[in-house]
Amino acid sequence: MSQGTTSSTKPQVHATVEAVRSAVLAAKRDGRRVGFVPTMGALHAGHLSLIRIARRECDFVVVSIFVNPTQFGPHEDLSRYPRPLNADLAMCTGEGVDAVYLPATETMYPPEFATCVEVTGLSDVLEGAHRPGHFRGVTTVVLKLFQVVPADVTYFGQKDYQQQTLIRRMVADLNLPIEIRTCPTVRESDGLALSSRNVYLSADERQSALAPSRCLKLAEDRLRGGDRDLPAIRRAMFDLLAATPHVRPDYATLIHPDTLEEVSHVLPTLVAVVAARVGATRLIDNQIIEGI
């Protein structure tokens, strides 16, 4: 595999549904396996890791860049979300991406648009509870992207654990012919999970932003050390966040890897999840804890 473009060849940039779909279907007719990496742009090393895995596993790689307005709440950062398009396209070139889908908002949501997709239950907890309507916007745009870019496999990061869980449920429920690959979270050397929103952090806030990853390590260390008092571990996670300057915790807990429900006893696999505001920037993180 990996017979697509080289790093010296710019990807084709498509703005219309017809153009990108035609390119993908032509690749599939040629017997090429198509990989798809949906993004909102502001690409960083986490995105590039997804592209590189897609490049290794597939013959034709598509990246979409679309800041999806329907997943932002009324007081969130849609207007200031970073949009370094030229840098993003240069990164796609460097990684050997074959095609970039760059739709306008009016292309994704024409004036008469009236359909939404919602995964009930899974979308109501954690991020869903703190960001009402967020996941309806996510699943709607992802389903649209899957229809526009009929790839064989699509790549998501583990950092957005709840998001990829919902997308897996949607794919299964709607019998969508696409494989979902969830790839490991990419971190800075000090543990901070990479996020396009990290650019908002001041120098002091950048140090405080290490609290979520430390919170996850605390949970894993206590579980692997034999602690089975889950309420006490949750309290310790929350207290670590709350005691850190500039940090306002939203949640810190241990959940079932599939149902996302808080667990009352230790399972072979748990997921520690955390969300907090560091200054004005909201960060999320998680850690899958296996073999305990």
QUIBEL-V551031 format. One record per residue. SS is DSSP state (helix for helix, strand for strand, loop for the rest). PSI is psi in whole degrees, -180 to 180 (NA if undefined). Layout:
# QUIBEL-V551031
SS_PSI / SS_PSI
This chain:
# QUIBEL-V551031
loop_-161 / loop_45 / loop_21 / loop_-152 / loop_162 / loop_173 / loop_-12 / loop_-3 / loop_125 / loop_142 / loop_155 / strand_135 / strand_122 / strand_133 / loop_-13 / loop_155 / helix_-47 / helix_-41 / helix_-48 / helix_-37 / helix_-41 / helix_-42 / helix_-41 / helix_-45 / helix_-35 / helix_-41 / helix_-41 / helix_-36 / helix_-29 / loop_3 / loop_16 / loop_140 / loop_129 / strand_126 / strand_145 / strand_131 / strand_100 / strand_134 / strand_167 / loop_20 / loop_-161 / loop_51 / loop_143 / loop_-173 / helix_-27 / helix_-47 / helix_-43 / helix_-32 / helix_-37 / helix_-44 / helix_-40 / helix_-38 / helix_-44 / helix_-40 / helix_-38 / helix_-37 / helix_-14 / loop_165 / loop_-19 / strand_122 / strand_129 / strand_134 / strand_132 / strand_144 / strand_109 / loop_117 / loop_104 / loop_109 / helix_-25 / helix_-9 / helix_4 / loop_137 / loop_171 / loop_-24 / loop_21 / loop_-169 / loop_34 / loop_-47 / loop_-29 / loop_6 / loop_133 / loop_137 / loop_63 / loop_71 / helix_-45 / helix_-42 / helix_-40 / helix_-45 / helix_-35 / helix_-40 / helix_-41 / helix_-40 / helix_-46 / helix_-28 / loop_5 / loop_29 / loop_139 / loop_-37 / strand_143 / strand_130 / strand_119 / loop_73 / loop_153 / loop_159 / helix_-38 / helix_-25 / helix_-44 / helix_-36 / loop_78 / loop_164 / loop_-32 / loop_6 / loop_130 / loop_15 / loop_134 / loop_156 / loop_133 / loop_132 / loop_103 / loop_157 / loop_-73 / loop_-27 / loop_0 / loop_-10 / loop_171 / loop_-115 / helix_-37 / helix_-36 / helix_-33 / helix_-19 / loop_75 / loop_132 / loop_-12 / helix_-50 / helix_-25 / helix_-41 / helix_-38 / helix_-53 / helix_-33 / helix_-49 / helix_-35 / helix_-42 / helix_-42 / helix_-44 / helix_-38 / helix_-33 / helix_-37 / helix_-38 / loop_85 / loop_69 / loop_169 / loop_-35 / strand_144 / strand_152 / strand_128 / strand_158 / strand_148 / loop_-23 / loop_-37 / loop_67 / helix_-46 / helix_-40 / helix_-49 / helix_-29 / helix_-45 / helix_-42 / helix_-40 / helix_-42 / helix_-44 / helix_-45 / helix_-43 / helix_-45 / helix_-36 / loop_9 / loop_45 / loop_135 / loop_61 / loop_142 / strand_137 / strand_123 / strand_123 / strand_125 / strand_153 / loop_149 / loop_136 / loop_134 / strand_157 / loop_167 / loop_-25 / loop_3 / loop_-13 / loop_125 / strand_134 / loop_138 / loop_145 / helix_-23 / helix_-7 / helix_-23 / helix_-18 / helix_-19 / loop_134 / loop_174 / helix_-45 / helix_-42 / helix_-32 / helix_-39 / helix_-43 / helix_-26 / loop_-7 / loop_-13 / helix_-43 / helix_-46 / helix_-34 / helix_-36 / helix_-42 / helix_-40 / helix_-38 / helix_-47 / helix_-46 / helix_-43 / helix_-42 / helix_-40 / helix_-44 / helix_-21 / loop_-1 / loop_-3 / loop_127 / loop_10 / loop_86 / helix_-41 / helix_-39 / helix_-38 / helix_-42 / helix_-44 / helix_-42 / helix_-40 / helix_-49 / helix_-42 / helix_-36 / helix_-44 / helix_-50 / helix_-26 / loop_-5 / loop_131 / loop_144 / loop_-2 / strand_130 / strand_106 / strand_141 / strand_-50 / strand_157 / strand_113 / strand_179 / strand_128 / strand_163 / strand_137 / loop_-21 / loop_-44 / loop_-18 / loop_9 / loop_145 / strand_138 / loop_146 / loop_-12 / loop_163 / loop_135 / loop_165 / loop_-32 / strand_128 / strand_162 / strand_122 / strand_128 / strand_148 / strand_145 / strand_138 / strand_154 / strand_130 / strand_105 / loop_-125 / loop_3 / strand_126 / strand_126 / strand_146 / strand_157 / strand_165 / strand_165 / strand_123 / strand_127 / strand_111 / strand_158 / loop_36 / loop_NA
